Amino acid sequence: MKCIYCKNNLKEGKTALTFQMENDRIIVVKDVPALICEECGEESIDIKDSKIVEQLVHKALSDGIKMGFIEYYNAA
């Protein structure tokens, strides 16, 4: 697979996604599987992982967490 920006190769890796929500809430999801461009560093995650991250963040917010880290593999 190629990077959509610089057309170089993508490699499998992990990334952290930060969500800054209303009322100064910040949730970080760590170790999310991603494809990372070897040249420019652009990161992308697939739709399946995106939906899991969305569910994790929603759960954290509904649990009343104002600031926190979620490890993808431990929570998914």
C-alpha positions in Angstrom: 0.0 0.0 0.0 1.2 3.5 -0.8 0.9 6.8 1.1 -1.8 9.0 -0.3 0.4 12.1 0.1 3.9 11.2 -0.9 3.3 7.8 -2.6 6.0 6.1 -0.5 5.6 2.7 1.2 3.5 2.2 4.3 4.5 -0.1 7.1 2.6 -1.6 10.0 3.0 0.2 13.3 1.1 1.7 16.2 -0.1 5.2 16.9 -1.7 7.2 19.7 -5.0 9.1 19.0 -5.8 12.1 21.1 -9.4 13.3 21.5 -10.0 16.8 23.0 -13.7 16.9 23.9 -16.0 19.5 25.3 -15.6 20.5 29.0 -11.8 20.2 28.7 -12.0 16.4 28.5 -9.0 14.7 27.0 -8.8 11.0 26.1 -5.8 9.4 24.5 -6.0 5.9 23.0 -2.5 4.3 22.8 -1.1 1.6 20.6 -3.8 1.7 17.9 -2.8 -0.4 14.9 -1.8 1.9 12.0 -0.2 2.0 8.6 2.7 4.6 8.8 4.5 6.1 5.8 8.2 5.4 5.9 8.9 8.8 4.3 6.5 11.5 5.6 5.2 9.8 8.7 1.5 10.1 7.7 -0.6 7.6 9.7 -3.8 5.9 8.8 -6.0 3.4 10.6 -8.6 1.1 9.1 -12.3 1.5 9.6 -12.6 -1.5 11.9 -10.0 -0.1 14.3 -11.6 3.4 13.9 -14.9 2.0 15.1 -13.3 0.3 18.1 -11.5 3.5 19.1 -14.8 5.4 18.8 -16.5 2.9 21.1 -13.6 3.1 23.6 -13.8 6.9 23.7 -17.6 6.9 24.1 -17.3 4.4 27.0 -14.7 6.5 28.7 -16.9 9.6 28.4 -20.0 7.8 29.6 -18.0 6.6 32.6 -17.3 10.2 33.5 -13.5 10.2 32.7 -12.3 13.7 32.3 -8.7 12.9 31.3 -7.2 9.5 30.7 -5.2 7.0 28.7 -6.7 3.9 27.2 -4.4 1.1 25.8 -6.1 -0.2 22.7 -5.2 -3.9 23.1 -6.2 -4.0 26.8 -9.5 -2.4 26.2 -10.6 -3.6 22.8 
